Amino acid sequence: MQKTMYRRSHERHKLDGLSWLRAGVLGANDGIVSTSSLILGVAAAHAAHASIVLSGIAGLVAGAMSMAVGEYVSVHSQADSEAAALAQERSELETDPVGEGHELTEIYVHRGLDRPLARRVAQQLMAHDALAAHARDELGFSARSLARPLQAAVASAASFTAGAVLPLLVAALSSPSWLIPLTLVVSLACLFVLGAVSAAAAGAHVVTAALRVTVWSALAMGVTLGVGALVGTTTTG
């Protein structure tokens, strides 16, 4: 009985690490959709095969760098805010440890503990690591949630590149007459699988999530394909 209770108390849920899963899926999805759309648009404008592949390579590099820079700047701003909040909390602990203890006690009272127990919990946690206790329970920070700009930038660029390589390889290896249909089919199939895998990992409904990703991505590709065909017709005409 005790063994069962121990396991349940350490049960891991599918929401653990879900933010990283979401970021990885978003990067790969963006890589597939943006690169395949670019390739389809250029192909629909009747460009040469070499120009289509070159456009895809340029889109891959530009998209990966854009993802990396955007993620780095965004997460670095978050890291700066977290560092400022921790510095303020550290200063308050040095100047008014008693008041900070009362503040932590009130947090636990509002979470459902009776006041004597909340006071004892606050005292013990502050004796162990006061800053960590306030960072976790007052500010909502933890070692796993603190922003890491460089890690986020590399992960975003890598996931985008992994997604963008798929339609680029299809375009590079297929003949001009089959380029558009093969790029469409392979890209949408990969997006369906990607949506299904991410939904399964998060415990969501697999088919619904996969279809949602596929349908909206098909719409994006269709619009770009139509614009490319229109521009190609206007230019040649």
C-alpha positions in Angstrom: 0.0 0.0 0.0 2.8 2.4 0.9 4.6 1.5 -2.4 1.5 2.4 -4.4 1.0 5.7 -2.6 4.7 6.6 -3.2 4.3 6.0 -6.9 1.2 8.1 -7.1 2.8 10.9 -5.3 5.5 11.0 -8.0 3.2 10.5 -10.9 4.3 12.4 -14.0 1.6 14.0 -16.2 1.6 14.7 -19.9 1.6 18.4 -19.2 5.2 18.1 -17.9 7.5 19.8 -20.4 4.5 20.7 -22.7 5.9 24.2 -23.4 9.0 22.6 -25.1 6.8 20.3 -27.0 4.7 23.2 -28.2 7.7 25.2 -29.2 9.2 22.3 -31.1 6.0 21.5 -32.9 5.4 25.1 -33.8 8.9 25.5 -35.2 8.6 22.3 -37.3 5.1 23.2 -38.4 6.2 26.7 -39.4 9.2 25.2 -41.3 7.0 22.9 -43.4 4.3 25.4 -44.1 6.4 28.4 -44.9 9.0 26.5 -47.0 6.4 24.4 -48.9 4.2 27.5 -49.5 7.2 29.4 -50.9 8.2 26.5 -53.1 4.6 26.1 -54.4 4.2 29.8 -55.0 7.4 30.1 -57.0 6.7 26.9 -58.9 3.2 28.1 -59.8 4.7 31.2 -61.3 6.5 28.9 -63.8 10.0 29.5 -62.5 12.9 27.3 -63.5 13.5 24.2 -61.3 16.9 25.6 -60.1 15.2 28.8 -59.1 12.5 27.0 -57.1 15.1 25.0 -55.2 17.2 28.1 -54.6 14.1 29.9 -53.3 13.4 27.0 -50.9 17.0 27.1 -49.6 16.8 30.8 -49.1 13.5 30.4 -47.3 14.9 27.7 -45.0 17.9 29.8 -44.0 16.0 33.0 -43.6 13.2 31.3 -41.6 15.6 29.5 -39.3 17.5 32.7 -38.6 14.3 34.7 -38.1 13.0 32.0 -35.6 16.3 32.0 -33.7 16.6 35.8 -33.5 12.9 36.3 -32.6 13.0 33.6 -29.9 16.3 34.8 -28.5 15.1 38.4 -28.2 11.7 37.4 -26.7 13.1 34.9 -24.2 15.9 37.2 -23.2 13.3 39.9 -22.4 11.6 37.4 -20.2 14.9 36.4 -18.6 15.6 40.1 -17.8 12.2 40.5 -16.2 12.7 37.3 -14.1 16.2 38.5 -13.0 14.8 41.9 -12.0 12.0 40.3 -10.0 14.4 37.9 -8.3 16.8 40.8 -7.4 13.9 42.8 -5.9 12.8 39.8 -3.9 16.3 39.2 -2.7 16.5 42.8 -1.5 13.1 42.6 0.3 14.3 39.4 2.1 17.4 41.2 3.3 15.6 44.3 4.5 12.3 42.8 5.8 12.6 39.0 6.4 9.7 39.1 8.9 7.3 40.8 6.5 8.3 38.4 3.7 7.6 35.5 6.1 4.1 36.9 6.7 3.6 37.3 3.0 4.5 33.7 2.3 2.2 32.6 5.1 -0.7 34.4 3.6 0.0 32.7 0.2 -0.4 29.3 1.9 -3.5 30.4 3.8 -5.1 31.4 0.5 -4.2 28.0 -0.9 -6.2 26.3 1.8 -3.8 25.7 4.7 -4.9 26.7 8.2 -2.9 29.6 9.5 -0.7 27.8 12.1 0.3 25.2 9.5 0.8 27.8 6.9 3.1 29.7 9.3 5.2 26.6 10.1 5.5 25.7 6.4 6.6 29.2 5.6 9.2 29.2 8.4 10.6 25.9 7.4 10.9 26.7 3.7 12.4 30.1 4.4 15.0 28.5 6.7 15.9 26.1 4.0 16.0 28.6 1.0 14.0 31.8 1.4 14.6 33.1 -2.1 13.7 29.8 -3.8 10.5 29.6 -1.7 9.4 33.1 -2.7 10.5 32.7 -6.3 8.4 29.5 -6.6 5.3 30.4 -4.5 5.1 34.2 -4.9 6.6 34.8 -8.3 5.8 31.5 -9.9 9.3 30.7 -11.0 11.1 27.4 -10.9 14.4 26.0 -12.1 12.5 24.3 -15.0 10.5 27.4 -16.0 13.3 30.1 -16.0 14.0 31.5 -19.4 17.0 30.3 -21.3 17.4 32.5 -24.4 20.2 30.7 -26.2 18.7 27.3 -25.7 15.3 28.6 -26.9 16.9 30.2 -30.0 18.8 27.0 -31.0 15.8 24.8 -30.4 13.6 27.1 -32.5 16.1 27.2 -35.4 16.7 23.5 -35.3 13.0 22.6 -35.3 12.2 25.0 -38.1 15.1 23.6 -40.2 13.9 20.0 -39.5 10.5 20.9 -40.9 11.7 23.0 -43.8 14.1 20.3 -45.1 11.2 18.0 -45.9 9.5 20.0 -48.7 12.9 21.2 -49.9 14.1 17.7 -50.5 10.9 16.8 -52.3 11.3 19.9 -54.6 14.9 19.1 -55.2 14.4 15.5 -56.1 11.2 15.6 -58.0 10.7 16.4 -61.7 9.2 19.8 -62.6 5.9 18.2 -63.7 5.5 16.4 -60.3 6.9 19.1 -58.1 3.7 20.8 -57.1 1.5 17.7 -56.4 4.4 15.9 -54.6 5.2 18.9 -52.4 1.6 19.3 -51.5 1.0 15.6 -50.6 4.3 15.1 -48.7 4.0 18.4 -46.8 0.4 17.8 -45.7 1.1 14.2 -44.8 4.0 15.3 -42.6 1.9 18.0 -41.0 -0.8 15.4 -40.3 1.7 13.1 -38.6 3.2 16.0 -36.7 -0.2 17.1 -35.4 -1.1 13.6 -34.4 2.2 13.0 -32.5 2.0 16.3 -30.7 -1.7 15.7 -29.7 -0.9 12.1 -28.5 2.0 13.4 -26.4 -0.2 16.1 -24.9 -3.1 13.7 -24.3 -5.4 15.5 -26.7 -7.7 14.1 -29.4 -5.3 12.9 -32.1 -7.5 13.0 -35.2 -9.1 16.3 -34.4 -5.7 18.0 -33.8 -4.1 16.4 -36.8 -6.9 17.5 -39.1 -6.9 21.0 -37.7 -3.2 21.4 -38.5 -3.6 19.8 -41.9 -6.6 21.8 -43.0 -5.3 25.2 -42.0 -1.9 24.5 -43.5 -3.5 23.4 -46.8 -5.4 26.7 -46.8 -2.1 28.6 -46.4 -0.4 26.6 -49.2 -3.5 27.1 -51.4 -3.5 30.8 -51.1 0.3 31.0 -51.8 -0.1 28.7 -54.8 -2.9 30.9 -56.1 -1.0 34.1 -55.7 2.0 32.5 -57.5 -0.1 31.4 -60.4 -1.7 34.8 -60.7 1.7 36.6 -60.6 3.1 34.1 -63.1 0.2 34.6 -65.5 0.4 38.4 -65.2 4.2 38.4 -65.8 4.1 36.1 -68.8 1.0 37.9 -70.2 
